[in-house]
Amino acid sequence: MTAPSDLADRLGLAPGARAIIINADDFGMCHAANTAIVGLLHDGRIDSTTVMMPCAWSPEALAFAASRTDLDIGVHLVLTSEWARYRWRPLTGTATSLVDAAGFFPTDVLSVEQNATDDDVAAELAAQLQTALDAGVDVTHLDNHMGSVYGLVTGRGFLRPVFELAARHGLPFRLPRSMDGVGEDSALQAQLDDAAAAADAAGVEIIDRLWSHPFELLREGTPDEETYEQMRDGFIALLRAVPAGVTEIYLHPMVDDDELRAAVDFSAAKRGYELRLLSDPAVLQAIEDEALVRIGWRDLRDLQRGDAR
């Protein structure tokens, strides 16, 4: 297990603190996402969320975010559109290297890494953040949809414009320093080391590690499909394994309804399970039993802006 950075110390946490940020991705993707995430924020079941600015239901998410500037709400930087029936386009238009033949963001990260130009990526990400700021959102942080800026497929990433954008606006970015808990790929860890050094050089705060659980419901559609209880127990095991330092745990909670099932190609049930999970007494008890310290991205933003001053 890699030793944590000094982030927890600089945040003023106790020595050895095991801090977590529970983040809901995909705010604004659809009404089912918005309904779930607003409820979770209201009840204090999540610590932060990030808005998908190009999606059709982002205006509803932005209106809520602008009315609740006390909450930790960031921007989920988007360069992909993964579903078959429900697609979205760049805010900067379709005369760009960021679209497929149909004029939408591509469905896969490989296409982004192979075809997108640095200038087009920088312009689009800046437009997404500016749209949130113009809507009155007190943006607390940035993260990325489907890992499309990390260079995970071909090695060609777009972290430079992300760090420039984050530094310019005094915002932390979701990048883990360590692969702890997600694998032992030495080449990928070396890539993370270089990215973390670039973030540090830009003055952008990042986290120690980034955890989740499988995006899809295991064995979905088979007689042996994963049950809610099995998923919950796996998530509790993940919570119990959180080490010292700052770990973001991200999920995609949504209401499992007709709208969601019309929009997505799979895993609607998993989205509904994650909504249920975050209010499950067994999960809440595990967080308490493990003495996990819940913090938010605003804490990192305050630290970053304090360092800048």
Residue, then its C-alpha position, 0 to 999 in steps of 0.5 A: m500500500t502506497a503511503p498517502s501524501d500530506l494532503a490530509d495533514r494540510l487539510g488539518l485532519a488528525p494523524g492517520a485519518r481515513a478521509i472519504i469523499i462520496n461523490a455522485d457522478d452524472f448530475g444533469m444526465c437525466h431527470a432520474a439522476n437529478t431526482a436521486i442526487v438532489g435527494l441524497l444531497h439534501d439528506g447528507r448521504i453524499d458529499s459532492t456531485t458533478v454536473m454533465m453540462p452538455c446533457a439535456w437535463s443539465p439546466e435542472a441540475l444547474a438551477f438547483a446548484a445555483s440555489r444551493t451554493d452551500l453544497d459541493i457541486g462541480v463540473h463533470l468534464v465530458l468528451t464522450s456520449e456512451w449510450a445508443r439511444y440518448r446522445w449529447r453534443p459539444l457546447t462548442g458546436t459540431a464543426t470540431s474534432l470532438v464529434d463522430a459522424a453523427g455529430f455527437f461526442p463519440t461513444d468511446v474513449l479511444s476515439v477521443e484520444q485518436n481524433a480530438t485536437d488539443d485546442d478543441v478539447a481545451a475550448e470545450l472544457a473551458a466552455q463547460l466550466q464557464t456555462a456552470l459559472d454563468a449559471g451561478v454555480d459556486v463550482t467546487h471542483l472538476d472531474n471527468h466522464m469516462g476518464s477521457v482526459y487521462g490517456l488510459v487507452t493510447g497514452r495520449g491524454f488531455l491533462r495539460p488543458v485540464f490543469e491549466l483550466a483548474a489552476r486558472h479558476g482555483l479548482p481541484f481536479r479528481l486525479p488519484r496519486s496512487m492505484d492502491g486498491v484498483g490494480e498493480d499496473s506499474a506502467l499506469q502508476a508511472q503515468l499517474d506519477d507524471a500526472a501528479a507531478a504536473a498537477d503539483a507544478a500547476g498548483v492543482e490539488i488532487i486526491d490520494r486515491l480514487w475508488s468505486h465498484p463495478f459500473e455494471l451489475l455483475r452477471e446482469g441478465t443471467p439467472d446468477e445476476e448480482t443481488y442488491e445484498q451482494m452489491r451492498d456487502g461488496f461496497i461495505a467491504l470496500l469501505r472497510a478497506v479504505p486506508a489513511g489519506v484522502t479517497e474519493i468513492y464515486l457512484h452513479p445513483m439514479v432512480d430506476d424508472d422508465e426514463l432511465r431504462a429508455a436512456v441507458d443500454f444496461s445497468a439501470a438496476k445498478r443505478g437504482y441499487e446505488l441510490r438505495l445503497l447510500s441510505d442503507p443503515a448497514v452502509l451508514q453503520a460501516i462508515e461509523d464503525e470504521a471512523l471514516v472522516r467524510i469531507g468535501w471537495r470544497d475543503l480541497r478548493d479552500l486549501q488550493r486557493g489559500d495556497a495561491r494567496 
